[in-house]
């Protein structure tokens, strides 16, 4: 895994790339160096005595992976976990012993493994049954197992219980972890339990028919469920229902983390429907945020199908990953189309050096060697061979996530070189970006990092006040807003107090808060909207 991380770091070190990615990838500012935060979450054991609740065990990796990824850890995907089991000759549903768990973790280069179990507690008062959860963290490096970490809730609050366990796991692996538990509990993503069950069952079903049925049911119950939309769209794509796949994948919000993968498969679906312009747009969405070679290549292929020159993008892909023969082959064709035959011959030879048995590359080189200098690709060659650029159809979820993780580490190292005040300013801006997307744990981490750099950052305290407000901790929200205003009067802190006072029906106080905000920024949209809301309730803003 780590050699791949290094390769991806190099492939992403392209001019102008880092700035565009830095704003969209989560960072654990002050986190340890790479290689100490790779986590494998295994399905939890069902000890309820009820086999129908087995799906809950499969849900823990899904939820914990999301929360731990948002906290600066790199979790190992379900596909990689299945690969490791297969490589060790173990069945997919195998529940490993501690020794086997260590072998699996070492196979995947994990630093920590999270294991656990759950049982059910029937209600004694006629209410709802509750789930009791126990998790432990195995440190592969130290070969130690943590004490049991426990939590629980009524079954219909399974998502909250899993978030609480995720927070305890994060604290166990990193005692300096500075995000509040309440922020984890308030993190977005909760859906009705039946929709969650159908999604988990669908994602783990053994047959395509059952996967489609379950995922369609999950989306029907929760139409805005990004994970279910992505899984359904991928299943439709695998079934070659490209129109349905493109439609489903387009519903994943562009601000959601899953939008990258969704747009990659949407691009493939549109490409297979010969809608090359739409495919190019979908690939470009991904490429501008996380420009891995396969995405750059596919955007260039979609351009070439429209008669556009894709040489620049094909060259970027081949430079980013010079060990892939397809990128050299594609670049050779693109160069041939422009009449740059000498360069095209060099790329065709590079492709054949990597894969000597590539018959199409052999034929392409033959055409190039026979063509006079400056001759463009003749698609009506007498041989009947009409080469076209190759598209990559496999999205590497692990590769994408590893690349984002590595960029987080690169960004943290870059920020560490800045003066404290500038570093705090950068963290505050990242926190605001995450807050705008509803990513509370990520936002809180950035604001805490800003305060570690500059304890007197009024903006960071205001950001924390907003996080506390959104997570329902009104006391701490008021406290952070007060600290922020004591340091420096600012709109964000005044608006936190205005909303809290309005919710508490303290209309004069809320009006006074809004007035302070408007003195600082008379055109602030949120303050103007709040003033109007107060007027409608009979309260005049000074």
N, C-alpha and C positions, 0 to 999 in steps of 0.2 A: 504493500500500500504506500509506504513512504517514498520509494523510488518514483511512483506515479505522481505523488504530491510534488516532488521536485520537478518532474517533467512538465507538469501542468503549470507550475509557477513560472517556468521558463517560457512556455508557450503563450502565457498570458502577458508576458512582459513586452507588449507591443506598444508602439507610439500612440499616445492618446487613450489607451484602454483603461489604465488604472483609475483615472478620475471618474469615468462613467460607471465603473463597477463599485467604487468605494461607497457611493451613496445608496446602493441597493443590497449590500451584504452585511449581516450582523457581525459586530465585533465584540469580543470580550477584551476590553481595553486593559491593561495590566494583567492579563492572563498569562499562564506559563507559556514557555516556548512550545512550538509544535512538537508533537510526539508525546504525550502525557495526557491527552484529552480524547483519545479514541475509545469509544464505548460500544459494547455489544449488549443489547437488551434482548433477553430470551423470553419467549412466551411463558407466562406464569402458570403454575400448576393449579388445576381445578381440584380442590379438596372439599367441594360442596356436597359430593355424593350424587350430584345431578348432572348427567352427561350433556343435557341440553344447554347447560351454561358454559360449555367448553369454549365457545366463541369469545367469552370474556378474556380468557387467557391470551388469545391472539391479539386482543385490543391493547394490551399493555405496551408492547413494542411500538405500536402506532402512536399512541399518545405520548409516551415517554421520549420517543425519538424527536417529536415535534418540540417538546419543551426543552430538551437538552440541547438540541440544535440551536434554539433561540438563546441559549445560555453560554454559547461559546464552546460547546463540545461537538465532536464529529462522531455521529452515530453510524453504525453499520446497517445497511439496508437489509430487508427481508430476502432479496435476491442473493446478496452476498452470503447471508447466513445459510441459505439453502445450498449455495455452491460449496461452502465449507463442509456441510454435512455430507453432501454427495462425494466430495473429494476424500473424505475419511471413511466412505462406505457405510454411512448411516442414513436411515430413512428420514424423510422430511419431518415427520411428527415426533422424532426421537426426543426424549427428555434425558439430557446427559447427566452423568454423575459429576462430582466436582473435578475429578481428574480429566474426564472427557471435556468438560467445559473449558478447562485450561488449555487443552489441546486445540479446541476450536478457536479460542481467543488468540492463541499463538499463530494459528493458521491465518487468521485475519489481521494479525498485528494489532490487536486491541490492548489497551492499557487497563480497562475495567470491564467487568461483566456484571450485569444486573440480573439477578434471579429473584423469583418470588412465588408466592402462592396466594390463594384466596379461598374463603369459605363464606357461606351464607348464614345469617342469623335471622330466623323467622321472628316476625313481630309477635310480641306477647300481648299487645293492646289492640289488635285488630288493624293496625296500620300497615305500612309497607315493609317488606323484608329489607334487610340491610346487608351490605357486603363488608367483610373484614379482610384487609389486605396486609400482607407482610412481604417486605422486600429486603434483600441483602446485596451488598456491593462487594464483589471479589476483585481485589487489586492483583492483577496478573504480575505486575512488576515486583510487588512485595510478598505475593502469595499469602495474603491475609484476607479474612472474610469479616465484614463489618457486623456489628450487632444487628438484630432485626429492626427494621424501620417499619412502623405500623401506622395504619390509618384506616378509615372506613366511612361509610355514609349509607343513606338509603339507596337502594339499587337505582332508582331513577336519577340519582346524583352521582352516578358512576364516574362521569367526566371530572367532577370536582375532586373525587377521591383519588383518581389517577393523577391529576395535577398536583395534589398535595404530596403524593408519594414521589412524584418527579422532583419537587422542590427539595424534599428530604434527601433524595439520592444525589442531587446536585451539590447540596451542602456537605454530604459525606465525602464526595470525590474532591471537592474544593472548599475547604473550610472558610476561605476568604470570600466565597460567593456572596454578593451583596444585594441581591434582589429579594424583596419581601415575599413571604408566603402568600399574602393576600393578593399580590400582583399576579402570581401564578394562577390563583383561583379565578381571577377576573380575566385571564387571557381568553381571547376569542376562540371560537371553534366548537362550542357546545351545540349539539343538535339533539332532537328528541331521541330517546333511547331506542325505539324501534328502527329509526333510520340509521343510527350508529351500528346496531346489530346487523342490519342488512348489508351495510358497507363492509364491515369486518368479515362477515360470512362470504360476501361476494368476492372480496379481495383474496380470500384463502380457499375458495371453492375449487374442487379438482377438475370440473368440467366447464367448458366454455358456455354451455347452455345455462348451467346454474349461476355462473358468474354474471352473465347478462341479466338474468331474471332478478337476482338479488340487488345488483347495482341499479337497475331501472327502478326497483321498488324504493331504494334509498333516496334516489333523486326525486321520485314522485312525492315522497314524504318531506323532503328538505331540498327544494329546488335550487337553493343557493349554497349547497354543500360542496365546496371546491374539491375536496379529496374524492368524493363520490363521483363528481362530474369528470374529473381526470381519469379515474379508474374506468368509468363507463365509456368515455371517449376512446381510451386505448383499447378496450375490448371490442368496440365497434370497428375501430381501425383494423384490429387483428382479423375480424370477420369480413374485412373488405367492404364494409358498409361506409364508404368514404364520406358521403354526403351527411349521414347521421353523425359520424365522428367529428367532422368539421363543425357542425352545428352545436354539438354537445361541448366540445372543447372551447368554443368561442365564449361560452358562458362562464368560464373561470375568470374572475376579475383580474385585470392586468396588474393590480397592486398586490395580489396574493403571491406568496412564494412559489406556489405550484404553477404560476402562469408561464414560467420558462419551459417546463416540460410540456405543458398543455399546448403552447404555441409551436413547439418543435413537432409534435405529432399532428397538430392542425396543419402545419406547413406540408407535412408528408401527405396528409389526406387531400389537401387542395392540389398538390403536385400530381397525385395519382388520378385526380379528376381533370387534369390538364388545365387547371386554373393557375397558371404559373405566376401571374402577377400577385394573386392573393398569397400563394406559397412564398414568394419572395418577401412579401410584407411580414408574414408570420415568422420566417426565419430571421429577418432583420430585427424584429422585436427581441428575439433571444440574443442575437449576435451583439447588439449594442449594450447588453447588460452582462453577458457572460460569454465572451467570444472564444469558445472552444473550436478546435479545427473542424470538427464534423459539421458544426453549424455554419461556419464561414463557408465551407465547401458547398453545403446545400443551398445557401443563399446564392452563391455563384452559379450553381447548376440551374436554379430557377431563372436567373437572369439570362443564361445562355439559351434556354428554351424560348425566350422572347426575342432572340436575336441581338441581345446586348453583350457588350464586352465584359467578361468576368475575369480577365487576366489578373487584375489587382487582388481580388479576393482569393482566387485560386493560389496565387503566389503566397499570400498570407497563410493559407492553410498548410501549404507544403513547407514553409519556413517554420511554422509552429510545430509541425510533426513531420520531420523529414524521413522518418522511418516507415511512413505509410505510402505504399506504391500507388494507391488510387489517386492521391493528391498530385503526385508527379505526372501520372497519366492524364488527369484532367487538365493540368496546367499545359502539358504538351499539346493537347487538342486546342485549347484556347489560344495558345501562341500561334499554332498552325493557322487558325482562323484569321489572325491578323497579318500573316505573312512573315512572322519572325521565326523562320524555319530553323536557323542555327540553334537558337535557344530551345526550340521545341525538340530538336534532336537530343539535346542534352538532358531534357526532362524525361523523354522516352527511354533513354539509356539508364537514367536513374531508376525509373520504374522497373525496368528489366533486371537491373542489378539486385533489386529487392525481391523480385519474383520472376525468375527466368522463364517459368512455364506459362506466363501470361500471354496467350495467343493473340489477343487483341492488341497488346502493346507491341508484339513482334510485327503485326501487320501495320500498325501505325508507324513504327520506325521505318518499315520498308517504304511506305508512301512518302515519308519525309525525305528519305535518302534519294528517292527518284525525282522528287519535285525540284524544279529549278529554283534558285534563290528568289525569295519574295513571292513565290506562288502561294496563294491561299488554299485552305482546305477545299478539296473538290468532293462535294458530297455525292457526286454522280460518277465516282471513279469506276473504271471498267471492271475492277475486281469485285465490285458490289459491296465492298466494305465501306461503311459510312459510320465512322466512330462518333460516339456522343459521350459527353461527360457523365461520370458515375455519381449517383446520389448515395448518401449514407443513410441507412434506414434504422439504425440502432441508436437509441438515446441511452447514454451511459449515466444513469442517475448517480451512481457512485462518483464517476468522474466529475460531474457538475458540482456535486456537494463538496468533494475534496478540493476542487478549484476554489470555490467560495470560501471554504475554511482556510485555505492557504492565503487567500487574499486578505482575510481578516487578520491573520498573523502579520502579513506584510504591512498592512495599514497601521496596526498597533505599533510596529517597530518604527514606522515613519513618524507617527504622532509623538512617540517617545522622545524624538529629537527636537521637538518644538519647545519654545519657552512655555512656562506653566500657563500663563494667561491665554496664549494662542491655542495651546492644547485643550484647555477648558472650552474655549469658543468652538473648536471643532467638534468636541464631544456633545456640546449643547445642540449644535445644528443636527448632528446625527440623531440625537434623542428626539428632537422635534420631528424629524422625518419619520421615525418609527411611530411616534405618537399619532401623526396624521394618518398612518395606516392602521391604527388600532393595535399595534404590537407593543403591549404594555411591558412585558419583561425586558425586551430589547431596549425600549426607551429608558426604563429605570436604570438599567446597567450603564447606559451612556451618561445619564445625569449624575449618577454616583461617581463615575470615572471623572467627570468634569469637576466635581467637588473635591475629589482626591488630588487633582492638579491645582485647583484654586478654590479653597473653602469659602472665599468671599464672592463667589459667582452668584449674583442675584438671579440671573437667568436659569442657572442649574437648579436653584431652590424652587423657582417658579415652575420649572418642568416637573420636579418631583411632586410639587403641590398638585399639578394636573393629574399625574399618575395616581396619586393617593385619592383624588376626587373620583376618578373613573373606576378605581377598584373598591370604592365604597368606604374608605377610611376617612371620614369627614374631619375627625379630630386632628389627624396628622396633616391632612390637606390644609386646614386652617393654620396649623403651626408652621408648615413650610412656606405658605404664602406670607405669613407675618415676618418670618426671617428674611424672605426675599425683599419685601417692602422696606424693612429696616435697613437693608444694604443699599437698595436703589429702587425708586418708584418705577414700576413697569406695568404694562397693560396685562400681561398674562396673569400675574399674581392678583391684580385687582379683579379680573374677570372670574378667577376661581372663587374669590370671596363673594362676588356678586351672585354667582350661580348658587353657592351654598346658602347665602342669606335668602335668596328667592325661594329655594327649596324648603327653608325653615320658616317661610312666610314672614320674614323680617324685611318688609318692603322698603321702609325708609333707609335701612342700612344698605340694602341692595342698590337702591337708587344712588346713594352716596358713593358706593364702590364704582358704579358705572360712570358717574360724573368724573371721578378721578381718572378713569381709563380714557375718557373722551378728552380730558385736558391734555393728556400725553399724545393721543392719536385721534383727532376729531373724526377721521373717516374710517375708523376701525369697524369692520362689518359686524363682528360679534357684539361689540358694545352698542352699536346703533340698533341691532335687532333686540338686544336686551332692553334698551330704553323704550322701544315700541311695546314690548311685552309688559313692561311695568306700567306704561300709560294705559294700556287696555285694562289693567287691574286697578286703575284709579290713582296710581302713584306717579307724581311728577318728578322728573329727574332734574336736579339743580343745573 
